[in-house]
Amino acid sequence: MNRQLKQRMEQTLSQLPPQYQSELLDFGDFLAAKLQANRTSASCVEDALLLVREMVNTPAKGRLGPPFLDLTGFKLNREEANER
């Protein structure tokens, strides 16, 4: 954090009554916790994506074979889907 921003924060905080000072600090704690939660959830999403990629790229054990379907020539439109 730069020096100018710290001075501005200190100046603003010193101008507030004690009740509002504590509210401002509580809000800062809230924002820090929210930021940490966002970082945690983003890392969880990345972990989930890695797990899915690993599952798709790992050959299946047993008789089924790898989970891969070749759909290159497949075309389905809404009318055909409704007929089925």
N, C-alpha and C positions, 0 to 999 in steps of 0.2 A: 504494500500500500504506500502511495507516495505521501510525502510530508504535507503537501497542501491539503490533501483530503483528510488527513489526520487532524490538522489544525481546524478545519471546517467542522469536523465531527465534534471535536472538543468544545468549540465555540458554541455550536448548537446545543450540545448537551448541557453546558454550563448555564445557558439561558433558560432552561426548562426547570419547573418546580420538581422537587424530589420524586413525587409520584409519577410524573411523566418520564423522568430519567429512568426509573426502574421499568416502566412500560416499554421505553425505547430499547433498553438492554434485553428485555424479554423478547421483543420482536426480532432483534439481532440473533438471539439464540434460536428462535423459531426458523428464521431463514437459513441459518447454518445447518440445522437438523434436516430441513427440507432438501437442501443441497446434497447432504450426505445420503439421504434416502434415494434421491434421483441417481446418484452415482452408483449406489448399491443395486438399484433395480436395473440400471443399464448394464452392469456387469452380469447380473442374473440372465438378462436377455442374451448377452454374448455367450455365456456358458451354455444356455439352452440351444442356441444356434450351432455351437460346436458339437454338442451332443447329437443333434439331428444329423449334421453332416457326417459324423462318425458312423451313425446307424445306417445311413444311406450308402456310404462307401464301403462298409464292412459286409462281406458276403454273409448271407444267412446260413445258419447251421441247420442241417436237416435236409428234407426233400424239396423244399420250396424254391431254393435258389435265391439269387439277389433280388431285392425289391425294385425292379426296373421294368417299366413297360415301354415298349416302342410304339409311340402314338404318332409317328410321322405322317402316315396316310389317313389318319382318322379326322373326320370332319363331322361335327354335329351342330345342327341349327335348332332353333326353338320349335319349329313345326315338327321336325322328326322327334324331338323329345316329347312333345305333347301327344304324338301318335302312339308312342310306346307306353 
